[in-house]
Amino acid sequence: MKKVRRSGAKPASPEPRYLFNVPAVQALFFQILSFFIVLLIARSLGAILGITMHILVIAFLQGAVAAGFSCWRGLASWWIAIQFFFPFVLLFALLLQLPSYLFLFAFLIFLFLYWSTFRTQVPFYPSNLTTWDAVAELLPNDRSVHLIDIGSGLGGLVLNLAKRRPDSHFLGIEIAPLPWLVSMLRARFTRSSAQFTRGDYGHLNFAEYDVVFAYLSPVAMPALWEKARTEMRHDTMLLSYEFPIPHVEPTFTVSPVANNPKIYGWRM
């Protein structure tokens, strides 16, 4: 395991958040806007020139217009691809003539799995055993530790650490209902001392914890840093797997596996 220490730096300022700044909201708006633009073009060609546009041409135009708006707005490259191919995927789904309840079932599964991802921009990222081993080595052994995993998913890290360190307290918080339910049942059936709660970590007070572990997304890191530096006590530790905090040098980095994502750590 490789460990590199670095000096601290000034934090980045958080940006204001508005509903339209959420990429998912923008993508939805652009698809709806593109639909009406293409519909207007198709109706105009039909009324003026008597031309009937093929459905694939309509899908291509709608995807291209939506992708163009997304590119103009500066959305990530995967959003541009999603915008372009969405009409074609929709057409393909309609051609399959699947029962409508399957779409409802799929919607509910994704809803309970990802919940407010459209707002938080933090998708479901499960960590692994090598990461848990690395975090366990970073914890002090001379005293009890109070650690929280924000966005704890299925609870793997918290359950693993609770088994290793029965002298300490480990808590996971998860906003999505399905992962939270799975983690809570795992703790109950294994009689683990690990605890899980459902909610938004933004409502927590980080001053109550010795270690805060996060596996979120690049978008969430500036706000996480502002909360951590404001609330965490002296000599506590913030850990982030894979995603660094922009413009803030970590106190140390740990590579659980060579050429794989790192754990970034900040001593507060």
N, C-alpha and C positions, 0 to 999 in steps of 0.2 A: 504494500500500500504506500503510495507516494503522498507526501504531505509538504505543502509549500506555504510559508508564512509571508504575509504582506502587510503593509501599513494601511491605516484608515484614510478616508477621504471625505469631502463634503457631500451631503446627500443631495439627491435631485429633488426639485420641487414638484409636488403633485399637480396634475392637470385637473381642471374642473370636469365633472362628468354630467352630461346631458343625455336624455333618452335617445336623441337622434345620432349621438356619437357612438352608440352601440352598433357594431358592424352588422349583427343579425337584423336589427331594425332597419338599417340602411338598405341591406340586401332585399328585404321584403318590400320596402317602398319602391326600390328600383324595378323589381319584377312587376309590381302592379302598374307602375308608370309605363314601363315598356309594353305591357299588354295593351293598354289603351292607345299608346302611340301606334303600335303595329295594327291594332284593330281599325284605327282611323285611316291608316294608309290603305289597308285592304278594302275597306268600304269605299274610299275615294276612288281607287282604281276600278272597282266594280261599277260604281255609279257613272264615272266619267268615260272610262275606256272599255268597260264591259269585260275586264280581265278578272278572272277568278284565281286567286293565289292558292297554290298547293299548300297543304297543311305543314309539310316539312319546310317549305320556304318561310311560312309564318313562324314556325318554331325557331328556325335559324335566325330570323330577324329579331325576334323577341330576345333570344339569348345574346345576340351580338349587341343589341342596344343596352340590355341590362349589364353586360360585361363592360361596355364602354362607360356607362355611368359609374360603375364600381371602380374602374381604373382611374377615371377623372377624380373621384372622391378619395383615392389613395388607399383603397382597401387592399388587404393582403392578396397575394397571387392565388391562393386557394379559393378565396371568395370569387375572384374573377372567373376561375374555371367552373366553380359551382353555378354561378350565374349563367354562364354560356350553356352548360349541359342540362340545366334544370328543365327547360321545356321538352327536350328530347326524352329525358327520364320520365317525365309526366306522361308523354304520349305513349311510351312503351308500357307503363303501368296500366294505362287505359286499354291498350290492345290486349293485355293478358286477361282482362275481364275477371279479375279476382274478386271474391266476395268482399263487400264493403266492411264487414266486421274485422277482417284481417288488417285493414288500414287503421282502424280504431285500436286494435290490440297492439300494433306496432307503435302507434302514437303514445299509448299509455306506458309501454315499456320504456321508450326513450324519454318520456316525460319524467318518470320516477327515477330513471338512472341519471339523467343530466340536469333535470329540474331547472335552475336559473342560470345555466351556462350561457344563454343568450345575453344575460346582463353582466355576469361576473367575468365571462370569457375564460373560465377555468374549467376545462373539460376533465373527464375522468382519466387520471393518470395513475395506474397502480405501480408501486415501487416493488423492489425484489429483495431477496435474502442478502445479497452482497451489500446492498444499501443499509439494511438493518444491522448487519455486522459492523459496518463502518460507524453508524450512529452510536451503537452500543460502546464502541471503543472511545468515542469522544466524551462520553458521560463521566463525570468525576466518580471515583470509587470510594472516597473517604467520607461521603455523606449521602443522605437521602436526596433524591432528585424529583422535582415536580416538572414533568414534560407534557406538552400538548402538541398534538399533530393536527394542524389546521388543514381541513380538506382530507380527512383520514380515509376516505374511500371504504374499502372492505375491511379495514382495521388491521391489516397484516403487521405493520410496524409496531403499533401500540400493543397488540397481543404478544408479539415476539419479545419486546422489551419488558413487559410485565412478567413474563415467564423467567427471563434472565435475572431481573432485579426485583425480587419480592419486597425489598426494603424501600422501594420508591413508588411514586404515584404517576400513572400514565393515563392520559385522557385524549380522546379523539373527538373532533367536532366535524360534522359533515352536513351540508345543507340539502343534499339530494336524499329523498326518502328511502329509495331501494338500497343503496350502499350502506346507509346508516342502519337500516333494519337488519341487513346481513351481518354487519359487524357486531351489533348488539346481541343477536342470537348466537353468534360464534363465542362471544365472551360468556354468555349464560350457559351454553352447553358444555364448554370446557372449564367452567367454574374459575374463570380468570378474574384477577383483580382489576383488569383493565376496565375503564369506563368510557362510554360513548354517549354523546349528546347530539341532537340534531339542531342546527341553527347556523347563523352567520357569524364567523369569527370576528367580524367587525364590531360585534356587540360585547366581546370579551374585554377584560382588563389584563393585558399582558404582564402587568406587575405581579400577578399571582403565580407566575411560572419561572422556573430556573432556565428552561430550555424551550424554545419555540421552534418546531420543525415544520417546514412548508415544502410541498411539491405542487406548485400552482401552475402559473403560466407567465410568460414575459410581461403580459399586460398588467398583471396584478402586482408586480414587484415594487414599483414606486410607492403605491399606497401602503403596501405591507411595511416598507422601510420607514415611512413616516409614522405609522402606528407603533412600530417596534422602538424606534429611537425616542419617541415621546413617552412611552409607558413602561418599557422594560427597565428593571433595576440594574444597578452597577454590578458588574461581574456575572451577569447572566449571558446567555448565548442564543443567537438566532442562527438557524441552519436552513439552507435552501438547497434542495436537490435539483440539479440540472440547470436551473435558471438563476443567473446572477442579478444583482440589483444594478440598474444602469447608473454609471458615473460614481459608484460607491465601491471602492476596493475592499475585498474581503480581508479579514484578519488572517484567515488561512483557507486553504482548499485541500480537499481530500479526494483522491481517485480510488474508489472501491475496486474498479477493474480498469486496467490500462486501456486508453483510447475510448473509454465509455464516459457518460456524463459524470460530472464532479459534484461533490457536496461543497457548497460555499458556506463559510462560517464567519460570523461577526461577534466579537466580544464587546459587550455593551459597557 
